[in-house]
Amino acid sequence: MKELVFATNNKHKLEEVRAILKNRFKVLGLSDISCNEEIAETADTFEGNALLKAEYVYKKYGFPCFADDSGLEVAALNGAPGVKSARYAGETKNSLDNIQKLLQELQGVQNRSACFRTVIALMMDDQVHYFDGKICGTITEKPRGSGGFGYDSVFVPEAYLSTFAQLRPEEKNKISHRAIAINKLICHLNKNSE
């Protein structure tokens, strides 16, 4: 089975991606290759941050590697929090604080449309490939559900009544922005391993 490193220390993301990839690939996290350093996300685009992480691991550790950068883009906030989604309320990356700040900024706002976006950068054979995923929906007035992570408790995807946090993980993993991008990655990997 082919080994791929997913350049993340986020256990939730790692579990989600392993569930989506099932048994097609052995997905290692950063801790599995003893990469304990925090890889800085200093770019101002999802593509740039994903590439920084994938390239770092590929060059330093020699593994084929993919990395993602994801965020929530809210129409009424001109696309914010965007690439700053994890640090929206500060460098502590506290999801509850981020959600609270988001809901405060949307107080009294009618247009609550938003999209989750993911961009994956894959570094393999000295080449980089990008895969993107996007799902649109709306932001709720208050958090609902206990599953998921990040902004999942305030995001209702289009054609659904439940937030990501209320959906079963296997259901979310079929429709999420990350699932869309991962499935594009799988197609690419399958084509190139024939």
ABEGO torsion letter per residue (X at the ends): XBBBBBBBABAAAAAAAAAAAEAABBBBBAAAAGBABBBBBABABAAAAAAAAAAAAAAAAGBBBBBBBBBBBBAAAGGOAEAAAAAAAEAAGBAAAAAAAAAAAABGBABABBBBBBBBBBBBGGBBBBBBBBBBBBBBABBBEABEBEAAAABBBBGBABBAAABBAAAAAAABAAAAAAAAAAAAAAAAAX
